[in-house]
Amino acid sequence: MRYSKFFNKFFTKLFNKTKNKHEEAIIKYGAVFLIIFVAIPLPGSGGWTGSLLAFLFGFKYWKAMGYITIGLTMAALIITVGINGAVGLF
């Protein structure tokens, strides 16, 4: 963004639009939303995307790290239980 006026304008508009659209929900459910979003083991909802959301919505660094770590741990447990359950069926 620093080196291109086009990308600066594009991403500023995109971030502002996204933030304005979802800011009320993030204020109300911030930590819970971030943890659950990261914990759901689907493509596109993991630690990297959680970090992007934390940055976009202005979470404090260490709080965001904690929430993302909790979410990733929950996702790992969900996958582990699911795999062990599926393997036990065969």
Short mmCIF file of the C-alpha atoms (twelve columns), coordinates in Angstrom:
data_MODEL
# 
_entry.id   MODEL 
# 
loop_
_atom_site.group_PDB 
_atom_site.id 
_atom_site.type_symbol 
_atom_site.label_atom_id 
_atom_site.label_alt_id 
_atom_site.label_comp_id 
_atom_site.label_asym_id 
_atom_site.label_seq_id 
_atom_site.Cartn_x 
_atom_site.Cartn_y 
_atom_site.Cartn_z 
_atom_site.pdbx_PDB_model_num 
ATOM 1  C CA . MET A 1  0.000   0.000   0.000  1 
ATOM 2  C CA . ARG A 2  2.896   2.283   0.744  1 
ATOM 3  C CA . TYR A 3  4.310   2.079   -2.754 1 
ATOM 4  C CA . SER A 4  1.182   2.145   -4.885 1 
ATOM 5  C CA . LYS A 5  -1.553  4.756   -4.866 1 
ATOM 6  C CA . PHE A 6  -3.924  2.286   -6.512 1 
ATOM 7  C CA . PHE A 7  -3.450  -0.423  -3.858 1 
ATOM 8  C CA . ASN A 8  -3.546  2.135   -1.070 1 
ATOM 9  C CA . LYS A 9  -6.889  3.465   -2.287 1 
ATOM 10 C CA . PHE A 10 -8.265  -0.025  -2.996 1 
ATOM 11 C CA . PHE A 11 -7.346  -1.596  0.355  1 
ATOM 12 C CA . THR A 12 -8.296  1.471   2.383  1 
ATOM 13 C CA . LYS A 13 -11.750 1.418   0.803  1 
ATOM 14 C CA . LEU A 14 -12.056 -2.364  1.257  1 
ATOM 15 C CA . PHE A 15 -10.959 -2.301  4.921  1 
ATOM 16 C CA . ASN A 16 -13.228 0.637   5.764  1 
ATOM 17 C CA . LYS A 17 -16.227 -1.000  4.085  1 
ATOM 18 C CA . THR A 18 -15.632 -4.293  5.883  1 
ATOM 19 C CA . LYS A 19 -15.021 -2.621  9.225  1 
ATOM 20 C CA . ASN A 20 -18.141 -0.448  8.993  1 
ATOM 21 C CA . LYS A 21 -20.300 -3.393  7.959  1 
ATOM 22 C CA . HIS A 22 -19.247 -5.704  10.830 1 
ATOM 23 C CA . GLU A 23 -18.035 -3.334  13.540 1 
ATOM 24 C CA . GLU A 24 -21.177 -3.573  15.682 1 
ATOM 25 C CA . ALA A 25 -21.002 -7.377  15.844 1 
ATOM 26 C CA . ILE A 26 -17.270 -7.316  16.578 1 
ATOM 27 C CA . ILE A 27 -17.756 -4.863  19.434 1 
ATOM 28 C CA . LYS A 28 -20.510 -7.048  20.869 1 
ATOM 29 C CA . TYR A 29 -18.954 -10.511 20.340 1 
ATOM 30 C CA . GLY A 30 -15.291 -9.683  19.601 1 
ATOM 31 C CA . ALA A 31 -13.298 -12.306 21.504 1 
ATOM 32 C CA . VAL A 32 -15.899 -15.051 21.137 1 
ATOM 33 C CA . PHE A 33 -16.254 -14.378 17.418 1 
ATOM 34 C CA . LEU A 34 -12.513 -14.508 16.811 1 
ATOM 35 C CA . ILE A 35 -12.081 -17.740 18.792 1 
ATOM 36 C CA . ILE A 36 -14.991 -19.492 17.074 1 
ATOM 37 C CA . PHE A 37 -13.973 -18.231 13.630 1 
ATOM 38 C CA . VAL A 38 -10.487 -19.667 14.061 1 
ATOM 39 C CA . ALA A 39 -11.759 -22.872 15.726 1 
ATOM 40 C CA . ILE A 40 -14.009 -23.892 12.830 1 
ATOM 41 C CA . PRO A 41 -11.853 -26.255 10.750 1 
ATOM 42 C CA . LEU A 42 -12.833 -25.051 7.291  1 
ATOM 43 C CA . PRO A 43 -10.671 -23.712 4.488  1 
ATOM 44 C CA . GLY A 44 -10.220 -19.980 4.919  1 
ATOM 45 C CA . SER A 45 -11.005 -19.883 8.631  1 
ATOM 46 C CA . GLY A 46 -7.756  -20.413 10.452 1 
ATOM 47 C CA . GLY A 47 -4.940  -18.645 12.190 1 
ATOM 48 C CA . TRP A 48 -3.842  -16.541 9.235  1 
ATOM 49 C CA . THR A 49 -7.335  -15.240 8.508  1 
ATOM 50 C CA . GLY A 50 -7.944  -14.750 12.225 1 
ATOM 51 C CA . SER A 51 -4.804  -12.621 12.380 1 
ATOM 52 C CA . LEU A 52 -6.051  -10.546 9.461  1 
ATOM 53 C CA . LEU A 53 -9.409  -10.011 11.175 1 
ATOM 54 C CA . ALA A 54 -7.704  -9.099  14.452 1 
ATOM 55 C CA . PHE A 55 -5.610  -6.511  12.609 1 
ATOM 56 C CA . LEU A 56 -8.572  -5.182  10.665 1 
ATOM 57 C CA . PHE A 57 -10.750 -4.726  13.744 1 
ATOM 58 C CA . GLY A 58 -8.012  -3.355  15.963 1 
ATOM 59 C CA . PHE A 59 -7.546  -6.108  18.534 1 
ATOM 60 C CA . LYS A 60 -4.577  -5.626  20.849 1 
ATOM 61 C CA . TYR A 61 -1.661  -7.824  19.755 1 
ATOM 62 C CA . TRP A 62 -1.354  -10.073 22.811 1 
ATOM 63 C CA . LYS A 63 -5.101  -10.461 23.268 1 
ATOM 64 C CA . ALA A 64 -5.449  -11.447 19.617 1 
ATOM 65 C CA . MET A 65 -2.587  -13.932 19.985 1 
ATOM 66 C CA . GLY A 66 -4.347  -15.514 22.959 1 
ATOM 67 C CA . TYR A 67 -7.704  -15.729 21.208 1 
ATOM 68 C CA . ILE A 68 -6.149  -17.182 18.056 1 
ATOM 69 C CA . THR A 69 -4.157  -19.714 20.082 1 
ATOM 70 C CA . ILE A 70 -7.328  -20.842 21.877 1 
ATOM 71 C CA . GLY A 71 -9.129  -21.140 18.540 1 
ATOM 72 C CA . LEU A 72 -6.321  -23.121 16.925 1 
ATOM 73 C CA . THR A 73 -6.188  -25.463 19.917 1 
ATOM 74 C CA . MET A 74 -9.928  -26.035 19.664 1 
ATOM 75 C CA . ALA A 75 -9.623  -26.699 15.917 1 
ATOM 76 C CA . ALA A 76 -6.846  -29.223 16.566 1 
ATOM 77 C CA . LEU A 77 -8.995  -31.009 19.154 1 
ATOM 78 C CA . ILE A 78 -11.986 -31.082 16.790 1 
ATOM 79 C CA . ILE A 79 -9.868  -32.601 14.019 1 
ATOM 80 C CA . THR A 80 -8.209  -35.096 16.381 1 
ATOM 81 C CA . VAL A 81 -11.526 -36.281 17.827 1 
ATOM 82 C CA . GLY A 82 -13.027 -36.476 14.333 1 
ATOM 83 C CA . ILE A 83 -10.128 -38.489 12.937 1 
ATOM 84 C CA . ASN A 84 -10.050 -40.849 15.910 1 
ATOM 85 C CA . GLY A 85 -13.807 -41.330 15.679 1 
ATOM 86 C CA . ALA A 86 -13.639 -42.030 11.944 1 
ATOM 87 C CA . VAL A 87 -10.743 -44.465 12.344 1 
ATOM 88 C CA . GLY A 88 -12.592 -46.253 15.148 1 
ATOM 89 C CA . LEU A 89 -15.488 -46.959 12.795 1 
ATOM 90 C CA . PHE A 90 -13.363 -49.108 10.511 1 
# 
